[in-house]
Amino acid sequence: MIVAEQVEQQRLEKTAGALGRLRAYLYRQRRHLQQWPRDLKRDWALARWEARERPRLIEARRQQEAEFKSPDNPLVSVLICTYNRGKLLVERTLPSILNQTYPNLEVVIVGDCCPDDTPERMARINDPRVRFLNLPERGRYPRRKEHLWMVAGTVPGNKCLELAKGRWIAYLDDDDVFTPDHIEVLLKAAYERDLELIYGLHRYERTPDVWKTNSPNFPTGRRPYKGNIGHSTALYRSYLTFFKYDTESWRADLPADWHLWMRMGRCGVRTGFLNQVVTLMPLRPGETAITELQFKD
């Protein structure tokens, strides 16, 4: 009797296990079917971008790649787009750039028609390395909050790319912080490994005094459309600035920076990873939690 009960119990456990595996399989298949229309839309959009941008990359390499063969203290442009965060920008973000161990840099800051006191605060910055422009009109963005989050800042971002004079380009969100050797270590690794773009790790404050480190992987721009890197962790060559931020990347269900990296990956930009934290994302004043895909105001 006991043996029969044990056999029945084992049979039930096997059946439960098989049902669990079947449910997991069906869930994956449902997710795949749900993503299929979205992936088709991305296939079409990214293929169109590649047709335009791959020839430009080839030509840019032909004309300018020789300039990047040896480190000669090149100028690095740090780009910042901002909107109504003047106090945080001046007191937290900007000092982390101006106090870099690598001195030959410029900071290009473009406001998205900031109506707050950002212009006044920037006017008091007495450092010739810093340039500030406040756009006369804010970019036209979608109304839905999740779509707005995906592309907010793309208009001043593209203006930053136009204004940059450096041979290398870095980006910093207006509420993030560079580690003191951010530019120095990324630039050194890029030259040693002949990379067109290099990226590192970022740490973000999930809740007060609780920090997490991301696990980046540069996207290929092809299915299954996995991978992403921290926007503020990348350093890349100036001849890649023809890759602009797409103000309508939300239509492909992609944030503008992810869309940018996917296009670079699809076109074959030589990228590499530095296993070192180079950027910090502290909580903003008054925040109690942050997520990796937090909706920004």
N, C-alpha and C positions, 0 to 999 in steps of 0.2 A: 504493500500500500504506500509506504514511504517512498520507495523507488519510483512508483508511478507518478506520485505528486512531484518528485524532483524532475522527472522527464517532462511532465506537463509545464512546470515552471520554466525549464530551459526552452521549451518550444515557444512559450509566450514571450520570453525575453528575446529570442531570435526574431519572432514576428514583429515585436515592438521596434527592434533595431532596424529591420528591413523597412518598416513603415517610416521610421525617422529618416533613413537615407532617401527614400522615395520622396518624402516631403521636401527635403533639402534640394534634391534634383529638380523637382517641379518648380520650386521657388527660383532657382537659378535660371531655368528656362523662361519663366515668366518675366524675370528681370531682363533677360536677353531680348525677348520680344518687345518689351516696353522701350528698351534703349535703341532698338533697330531703326525706327524713324529718325530719332535724334542723331544717330551715327551716320545715317544717309545724308542728313542735312550738313553734318560736319565734313563728310567726305567731299561733297560738292563744293562747299565754301573754301575749304583748305586747298583743294586742287586748283581752284581759280587763283588763289593767292600765290601758290607755288609757281604757276605758269608765268606770273608777273615777276616774282621776286628771285627765283633761282637764276635767271640770266643776269640780273643785277648783281647778285652775289658773285658770280663768276667774273664779271667785269670789274667789280670792286677789288677782288683779290688780285686780278691781273695788274691793276694800276697801283695798288697801295700796300699789298702784303709785304713787300720788301722793306717797308719802313718799320715793320714790327719785329725784325729779326734780332735786334740787340737792344737791351734796356739802356736808355740814355736820359733817365730822369724825366719821362714824359709828363705833360700836363694831364691831370685827371679831372674830368668834370663830374661833379656830384649834383644830380638833378633832384629837385623837390617840387612837388605840386602841393598846394595848400588851399584850404578853405576854412576860414574862421577858427584857426587854431594858433593865433599869433603868439599867445603867452607860452604855450607848450613848445612851439617851434623855436622860439628865441631862448627859452630857459633850459630846454632838455635836448632837443634834436640837434640844433645848430652847433652847440659847443662840442658835441661828439665828433663833428666833422672838423671843426677848426683846430681841435687838439689832437689830430691824427699824427702818428709817428712819421707819416709820409707828408712832406710839406708842400710839394708842388701840385696844388689843386686849386680849383675854382668851385664856387657853389652857385648854381643857377636855380633861383626860386621863382616860380610863377604862380600867382594867385588866381583862383578861378572866380575873379570878380568879387574878392572878399569885401563884405560890407562892414566888418568889424574893425578893430584897431590894428590889424596886421600891417597895413602900409606904414602907420606911424611907428610901430615897433621896429620895423625893418629899416626905417629912415635913421634910427638911432644906432644902427650897427656900423661901427667905424672900422671896417676891415675891407681893404680893396679886393680881396678874393671873393667877396659876396656881391652878387647882382640880384636885384629883385624887380619883377614886373608884375603888376596887377592888371589882369585883362579887363577891358572896359565892359565886357558882356560875359555872363556865365555861359558855359557850354550848354547845348541843348541835349538833355538826357531823357530817357524814358521815365514815366511817372511811377511805375510799379517799383516798390522798394528794392526787391531782389534784383531787378534789372538795372536799377540805378546804381546799386552797389557794384555791379559787374563793370560799369563803364565810367563811373564818376572819376573825374580827374584826367580823362583821356585827352581832352582839349588842351589844358595847360601842359600835360605830359608831352604832347607833340610839339608844343611851343618850346619847351625846354630842349628838346632834341634839335630844334632849329637854332637855338641860341648857343648851344654848347660849342666851346672852342677846343676842348681837350682831345688828346689822342685816344684816351680811354674814357668810357662812360660807366658811371655808377649811379644807382638810384637809391633814394632813401625816403620812405613814407614820412610824412610830417609829424608823426607821433612815435617813431622808432628811434633807435640809437645804434650807432656804429660802435664796435669794440675799438679800442685805441689803435690797434694795428690792422684794422680792416683792409685799408687800401694797400698797405705795404705787403702783407702776406698774400693777398690775392694777385697782386701785380707780379710779384716774384714767381709764384707758381705758374702764372699764365705764360711768362717768358720762358721759364725752364721747360715747359711742356708744349710750347708752340700752340697755345690754345687761343681761339678767337673769343671764347666766352668761358668764364670760370665762375663757379658758385660755391658757397659754403653752407654751413649750418646756421640756423637761427633758433634762439631760445625765446619762448613766450611765457608770460606770466598768466597761467590759467586762472588762478585765484590768488589773492594776496599772499605773497611769499612762497607760492607753489609754482615752480617753473618746469616747463616741458621743452624737449628738444625735438625739432622736426626730423623727418627721414626723407630727404629730397631725392628725386630721381628725374633727370631731365627728360621731358616728353619727346617722343619721336614724331608726333604729329600724325600718327597713323593708328588704326585700330590695334588694341582696344582702347586707345586714348587714355592711357594711364600715365601717371608721372606729373610732377610739378615741383617747382623750386620757390623759395622765398623771394619775393620781388626785390627786397632790399639786400639780398645776399649776392647779387650778380655783378660782375665787372666784365665789360666787353669792348671790343675794338670799335673805334669811331666810324669805320666804314660800314658798320652794320646799322647805322642810324637811319638808313632808308627803310628799315623795318619799323613802321609807325604803329602806334596804338590804334586799333580799330574801334571807332566810337559806336559801332553796331555789333560788337562781338556777342552781345546778349542774345541776338537772334539765333546764334548757334549754341546757346546755353553755356557760354564760356565767359569768365572774367577776362578783361582786356589783357592782363599780364599773362595769363595762361595761354590765351590765344596767340600772343606774341611769341612765347617760347615754343609753342607747337609749330608755328610757321618757320621759326629758325631751325627747329629740329627736322622738320620735313625737308627743308632746303639743304640740309647737310652742314650746318654750321658746326665747327669743331668745338666741342664743349668738354669740360672736365670738372671734377668735384674735388674740393679741398675739405678734408675731414676735420674741420675746425669751426667753432662758433665764431661768426664774424658780425652778427647783428643780434640785438636784443629788442624784444617787443614788450615793454612794461605796460601794465594797466594804465589807462588814462585816469586822471584825477576823478574820484567819485565812482569808478567802476569796481565791481566786486567779482567779476568773472569775464572771461574772454573765450571765444571758440576760434578754431583755425579759420573758419569761414564766417566771421562775425559781420553782420550788416553794419556798414559805416554810415554815419549821418552826413 
